[in-house]
Amino acid sequence: EAIRDGYHTLFELGAVDGKRQLTDLGRRMAQLPVDPRIARMILAAVDEQCLAEVLIIAAALARPTLPGAPHRSALERREAWRSDRRFRSDPKRFGQTDMTRS
């Protein structure tokens, strides 16, 4: 069922045809290292001459879950926050307080 749904999505995006063969658009989409839906957005933005604006949206949609994501428990957020110390600047520099709080 998951494979069928995947083909259906690719068909809706124009990446495959009715025979499940990759289209020219699908080949262009495959060159982008992002989800096919985001790749389709980017390629449409090129055609519509609004790439800069769509790249901002695509970047937000494509980003991985952040360490402080709400679905994580407080313990998981604290552990994630501690594990990436070397990539952080001083939170007080930006007027933030304790970033480990929920």
Helices and strands as residue ranges (DSSP letters): H 2-13, H 24-30, H 36-48, H 51-62, H 74-83, G 85-87, G 91-94
